[in-house]
Amino acid sequence: MSDHIGHWIAGRTVVNGGETGPVFNPATGRQSGCVEFATVSEVDRAVQAAKDAFPGWRGMSVARRAELFFDIREVFLRRREEIARRVTAEHGKTLTDALAEVVRGLEVIEYCCGIPELLKGEYAEQVSTGVDVHSVRQPLGVCAGITPFNFPAMVPMWMWAPALATGNTFVLKPSEKDPSAPAFMAELLREAGVPDGVFNVVHGDREAVDVLLRHRDVAAVSFVGSTPVARYVYETVTLQGKRCQALGGAKNHMIVLPDADIDMAADAAVSAGYGSAGERCMAVSVVVAVGGVGDALVDAIRQRIPKLTMGNGAEQVDMGPLISRDHRARVAEYVERAPAEGATVVLDGRSSTPGTDGFFLAPSLLDEVKPGMRAYDDEIFGPVLSVTRVGTFEQAVRLVNDNPYGNGTAIFTRDGGAARRFAQDVQAGMVGINVPIPVPAAQFSFGGWKNSLFGDTHIYGREGIKFYTHGKVITSRWPEPSSSKVDLGFPETR
């Protein structure tokens, strides 16, 4: 699917013939193509193209941009399976999962079709004698997005859709591990009628990222990735006085109370823990068994795991490979170290992994995992599910709140009072009640707390519209010529 992937600058593919990076099919372990790595000058060309396109795009009527977004929605809906196949070929997730990713991105595009409503300001007349006040939201200029390998279609759509809808132009730097889907989306935007230069894609590594972060003509940066890099991006961008939202890592806990439906909770833990081979920032990585529910819950999860099928994501399987050979080795190391740290390996995925050249690792289940163990403290980002046991509801909440991450969390219970208290007291940005992966609908917003988010606003929803726009308040008066006079006092609204 890959072959040779170039940049997309000012409405055309750019191939420089310089440094490239390999792109693999994780299911076979073989290189499927290569991707261009942008030089400093190429990143500058992309930013300049976006800067040149900004006046015309910003000057387009909101009604016309909304009409264009309906066209974008139709093109992406019609071509969604082609996008998904590109995701599967380079990421490895199942085709069903990849298609769901595209659909969740489409939801944000659909939300942005209502941009005339979303950009409405406020108006108040006669706030003072003969004085009216109104507010507007205006675009920032050139915005940049730096996106991760695990959602190569959805996360970019979460960024560029609200950025473009609000009148900004955009430069995307996707992961170099699976670049085909973002490159294809650039072509689809042109097909939908987006003018050249409004949307640009540059590929590369840290060099390309650093140029974007420090470029004087980039007004705002959106980032999703690991916490150390998110912190670096946020500090680098904000030090220059620019706007930044940087979403970091996660360690999502799923609390299971003694009154919960054990079968329902076990199904949820397996689905949220091993879906997409655990390579989701919203994956459940720690199941917290409260009271005496632990033995029954661990047994129910253990019984379900062998029923999962593993293989090439393009086929009818439950779980595909990990993104790379190195990442597979790193995830497997957590299982290897677990017994020495005091955890119990209930199921060892290393022993049941298919004997292929692909980057496969079967699901592992660890029990008696505690804070201080690497399997608990680190974001593993793979098919390793840990079970931690506590005695009370209060201990479970404290466990979540003491964790440095605060992306998402969930509780499984039949007790409405306990669920309500959990939702109020837990320190996380997204909470599920009997919902293991509480990714919000497009009209809300996605983002965590603590080390899971650097910045003041979440992605998409009304917070996304706010992030990509400046607020401006206009106070006006149209006096009669004879009513003007010098007044050195501070203006009063009365």
Order of alpha helices (4+ residues) and beta strands (2+ residues): beta-beta-beta-beta-beta-alpha-alpha-alpha-alpha-alpha-beta-beta-beta-alpha-beta-alpha-beta-alpha-beta-alpha-beta-beta-alpha-beta-alpha-alpha-beta-beta-alpha-beta-alpha-beta-beta-alpha-beta-beta-beta-alpha-beta
